[in-house]
Amino acid sequence: MTEQSSESESIRIAHLAMLQGVIARMGSNSFTLKALAATFGSAAIAVMASAQKPSPHYAVAAVVPIVIFWLMDAQYLRYERSYRKLFERVRRGEEVEAYDLNAEPFMSETGHVLKLAVTGSVAWFYVAILISLGAVGLIIYLDRAVDSGPALKPSAEQTE
């Protein structure tokens, strides 16, 4: 092995290590978003369950940040897949500038954020949280409807 090929192999290995670090951070960020969404959903359910006058509006208000977490998670998945494609090109020894971390050329291959948001690897988790919020909100709504009941008509004695 010549000195130049040994040096280029060292550069390729260092490049792969850098890309692997980026890919690991994307996975870590995705996990963190899932943890935040689960915490936020649990907190919303706890607030609804312990409120003096529970309102299903609490569940609706909790949906917005959870959907934002969902879309951010899908975006991290998109970046991760793009970096994996770049990693694969470097691994195969294809022509890539040394230490290049630009995965932008692969973004179109990974799909749109909304398309990734409905994939099984992302959607099942957030749908479960939203179903839980909806179920608790529905239970509170139905409980309030039963408690308020129909207005009682005054009796003949009360009207006199």
N, C-alpha and C positions, 0 to 999 in steps of 0.2 A: 504494500500500500504506500503510495507516495505521500510526501508531506502535505501537498496541497489537498489531496482527497481526504486525508486524515483531518485536516483543518476544516474542510467543508462538511465532513461528517459531524464534527464537534459542533459546528454552527447549527446544523440541522437538528441535532439532539437538543441543543439549548433552545432552539426555536420551538420544538415540540414541547419542551418543559414549560416554556412561557405560555403557549396555547393551552396546555393542560391546566395551568393555574387559572387562566381566564374562564375556562369551561367549568372548573370546580367552583369558582365564585358565582357563576350564573346559577348553578344548581343550589348553592347555599342561599343565594338571594331568593330563589323560588321557594325553598323550604321556609325561610323567614316570613315570606308573604303568607304562606299557608298558616303558619303559626299565629301571625297577627290576625288573619281573618277568623280563625277558630276562636281566638281570644275575644275578638270584637263581637262575634256572634253569640258566644257564651255570655258575655257581659250584657248584651242587649236582652237576652232571654232572662237573665237574672234581674235586670231592671224591670222588665215587664212583669215578672212574677212577684216582685216585692213592692211594687208601687201601690200607694193607697188607692188611687183611681187608675188602674191599668188601662192603657189605650193601645189599640192595634196600630196606631200611628207610630209607636216606638219601633215596631217591626219594619214598617215602611221606611223610616228614617235610617235604620241599620242596613237596609239593602244597598243604599248608594255607596258607602265605603267598601262594602264587600264586593260589589261589582267592579269598583276601581281596583281593588286588590286582585281580582280575577283577571282583569285585562293586563295589569302589570305583570302578573305571573305568566300570562301567555306571551307577553313581550320578551321576558327573560328566556322563555323556552325558544322563542324565535332566534334570539341572539345565540343561545347555546347551540342550536342546530347549525347556525351559520358558522360558528367557530369550529364545530366538529367537521364541517365540510372543508374548511381551510386546513385544519389539522390533518385530515386525510390526504389532501394534496401535498402537504409538506412531508408526511410520512412516506408517501409513494415516491418522493424525490422529484416531483414535478416542478416546473419552473415557477418559483415564488421568491420574491425578494427576501433576503435574509432578515429575520426578526420582524417581518411585516405582520401586524396584528389587525389589519383592515379586513373585516369579514363582510363589508358592504356588498361586494360583488355576489355574494351567496344569499343575500337577503331575499331576493326574488324567488329563489329556489325553495325556500323554507315555507312560503305561504304567508298570507296576511294574518295579522294578530287575531282578528275575529274568527278566522278559520281555525287557528290553533286553540282559541279559547273553548271551542266546542269539541275538541278531541278528548278522548277518554282519559288521557294522562293529566288533564287539567280540570275538565268540567265536572267529573263525578264529585270531587271534593267540595267545590263551591255550590253545586246544586244541592248537596246534602245539607249544607249550612242554610241555604235559602229555604229549603223545604222545612227545616226545623223552625226557622223564624216564622214562616207562614203558618205552620201548624199551631205554634204557641199563640200567634196573633189571632188565628181563627178561634181557638179555644177561648181566649179572652173576650173576643167579640161576641161569641155565642153565650158565654157566661153573663156578660153585661146585658144582652138582649133578654135572657131568662130572668135576671134579677129585676130589670125595670118592668117587665111584663106589661100586659095591657092595662090601661088606666081603669080603675074601678069606678063604676057609675055610682053616684050618690044614691042612697036609699031614699024612700019617700019621707022617712022621719027626718033625715038630715036636711032636706030641702025646705021644710016648713019653718 
